[in-house]
C-alpha cells in the first residue's frame, strides 16, 4: 500500500521509512535519513536541523539544546551540561574540562588515598615486624642473661665448693699440725718424764751410795 517505495510501509518515496515522506529510514519524519519525528536531520528524534540530537536545534548529538554538539540543555557548548560558552564545563563560563578535571582529581585523590592506605598498611606491617624483631631480641637477651646468670651461679657454686674444699684441707692441715704438736708435746713430756725419772734414780743411787 505504498507509492514509489522499496520496502516502506504506508510511506511515499521512501526506501525503508514507515509513514514518512522523502526519507530513507525515518519514522514519521520529513527530509531526514534516520530521524524519528524530525525535520532536516539525519538521526535526530523530533528535532530540527540536527544530526543525532533529541528534541534539539542546530546540534549534532545534543538533547534539548541549541547550537551545541553533545551538550545537554545548554547553549553554545559542545559537551557542557546546562552551561554557556563552554566545552565541557558544568554551569560555568569559558571552561573546557571541569567535569573531567574533577573526575580525574577525584580518581587521583582516590588513587592517592589508596596509595597512602597501602603505605600506612606497609608501615604498620613494618612496625609489627620491627616490634616482633625487638621482642625476639629482648627474649634472646633475657635468655642470654639467664644463661649468664646460671653460668655465674655455677661458677660461684664451684668457687664455694672450692673454698669449702680449701677450708676443709686447711682444717685438716691445722688438725694434722695440732696433732703433730700434741704428739711432739707428748714426746717431749715423755722425754721430760724419763729424764725426771732418771734424775730421781741418779739421786737415789747417790743417796744410797
C-alpha positions in Angstrom: 0.0 0.0 0.0 2.9 2.4 -0.8 3.9 4.6 -3.6 7.4 4.6 -5.2 8.9 2.8 -2.1 11.0 -0.3 -2.0 10.3 -1.6 1.5 8.4 1.2 3.1 5.1 0.6 4.9 2.4 3.1 4.2 5.1 5.6 3.0 5.7 7.7 0.0 9.0 8.0 -1.9 11.0 6.3 0.8 13.0 3.2 0.9 12.6 1.8 4.4 10.7 4.6 6.2 7.5 4.0 8.0 4.7 6.5 7.5 7.4 9.0 6.3 7.9 11.3 3.3 11.1 11.6 1.4 13.2 9.9 4.0 15.2 6.7 3.9 14.7 5.3 7.3 12.9 8.0 9.2 9.7 7.2 11.0 7.0 9.9 10.7 9.8 12.4 9.6 10.3 14.7 6.7 13.5 15.0 4.7 15.6 13.0 7.2 17.6 9.9 6.8 17.2 8.1 10.1 15.5 10.7 12.3 12.3 9.9 14.1 9.7 12.6 14.1 12.3 15.1 13.0 12.8 17.6 10.2 16.1 18.1 8.2 18.0 15.8 10.4 19.9 12.6 9.9 19.3 10.7 13.1 17.5 13.2 15.4 14.4 12.4 17.2 11.7 15.2 17.0 14.5 17.7 16.3 15.2 20.4 13.7 18.4 20.8 11.7 20.3 18.4 13.8 22.1 15.2 13.1 21.6 13.0 16.1 20.1 15.4 18.6 17.0 14.6 20.5 14.4 17.4 20.7 17.2 20.0 19.9 18.0 22.6 17.3 21.2 23.0 15.3 23.0 20.4 17.2 24.6 17.0 16.4 24.0 15.0 19.4 22.6 17.4 21.9 19.4 16.8 23.8 17.0 19.7 24.1 19.8 22.2 23.3 20.6 24.7 20.6 23.8 25.3 18.7 25.6 22.5 20.6 27.1 19.2 19.6 26.7 17.0 22.6 25.5 19.4 25.3 22.5 18.7 27.4 20.1 21.6 28.0 22.9 24.1 27.2 23.6 26.8 24.7 26.6 27.2 22.5 28.5 24.5 24.1 30.0 21.2 22.9 29.6 18.8 25.8 28.7 21.1 28.7 25.7 20.4 30.9 23.5 23.4 31.5 26.3 25.9 30.7 27.1 28.6 28.2 30.1 29.2 26.1 32.0 26.2 27.5 33.2 22.9 26.1 32.9 20.6 29.0 32.2 22.8 31.9 29.2 22.3 34.2 27.2 25.5 34.9 30.4 27.6 34.1 31.7 30.0 31.6 34.8 29.7 29.4 36.0 26.4 30.9 37.0 23.3 29.0 37.2 20.2 31.0 35.9 21.0 34.5 33.9 17.8 34.9 36.7 15.7 33.5 39.2 17.5 35.7 37.0 17.0 38.7 36.6 13.3 37.8 40.3 13.0 37.3 41.0 14.8 40.5 38.6 12.5 42.3 40.2 9.5 40.8 43.7 10.9 41.6 42.6 11.5 45.2 41.2 8.0 45.4 44.4 6.6 44.0 46.5 8.8 46.4 44.3 7.6 49.2 44.7 4.0 48.2 48.5 4.6 47.9 48.6 6.3 51.3 46.5 3.4 52.7 48.9 0.9 51.3 51.8 2.9 52.6 50.2 3.0 56.0 49.5 -0.7 55.9 53.1 -1.3 54.8 54.3 0.9 57.6 52.1 -0.9 60.1 53.4 -4.3 58.9 56.9 -2.9 59.1 56.3 -1.7 62.6 54.8 -5.0 63.6 57.9 -6.8 62.1 60.2 -4.4 63.9 58.3 -5.0 67.1 58.5 -8.7 66.6 62.2 -8.4 65.9 62.7 -6.3 69.0 60.6 -8.7 71.1 62.8 -11.6 69.8 65.9 -9.6 70.5 64.7 -8.9 74.1 63.7 -12.5 74.6 67.2 -13.5 73.3 68.8 -11.0 75.6 66.8 -12.3 78.5 67.7 -15.9 77.7 71.3 -14.8 77.4 71.2 -13.1 80.8 69.6 -16.2 82.3 72.3 -18.3 80.9 75.0 -15.9 82.1 73.3 -15.9 85.5 73.3 -19.7 85.5 76.9 -19.7 84.5 77.8 -17.2 87.2 75.8 -19.2 89.6 77.6 -22.4 88.6 80.9 -20.6 88.9 80.0 -19.2 92.3 78.9 -22.7 93.4 82.2 -24.1 92.1 84.1 -21.4 93.9 82.1 -22.0 97.1 82.8 -25.8 96.8 86.4 -24.9 96.1 86.6 -22.7 99.1 84.9 -25.4 101.2 87.4 -27.9 100.0 90.2 -25.5 100.6 88.8 -24.8 104.1 88.5 -28.5 104.8 92.0 -29.0 103.6 93.3 -26.2 105.7 91.3 -27.6 108.6 92.8 -31.0 108.1 96.2 -29.4 107.8 95.6 -27.5 111.0 94.3 -30.6 112.7 97.3 -32.5 111.5 99.6 -29.8 112.8 97.8 -29.7 116.1 98.0 -33.5 116.3 101.7 -33.2 115.4 102.2 -30.6 118.1 100.3 -32.8 120.5 102.4 -35.7 119.6 105.6 -33.6 119.9 104.4 -32.3 123.2 103.6 -35.8 124.4 107.0 -37.0 123.2 108.7 -34.1 125.0 106.6 -34.8 128.0 107.6 -38.4 128.0 111.2 -37.4 127.5 111.0 -35.0 130.4 109.3 -37.6 132.5 112.0 -40.1 131.6 114.7 -37.5 132.3 113.0 -36.7 135.6 112.8 -40.4 136.5 116.5 -40.8 135.5 117.5 -37.9 137.7 115.4 -39.3 140.6 117.1 -42.6 140.1 120.5 -41.0 140.0 119.8 -39.1 143.2 118.6 -42.2 144.9 121.7 -44.1 143.8 123.9 -41.3 145.0 121.9 -41.2 148.3 122.3 -44.9 148.8 125.9 -44.8 147.9 
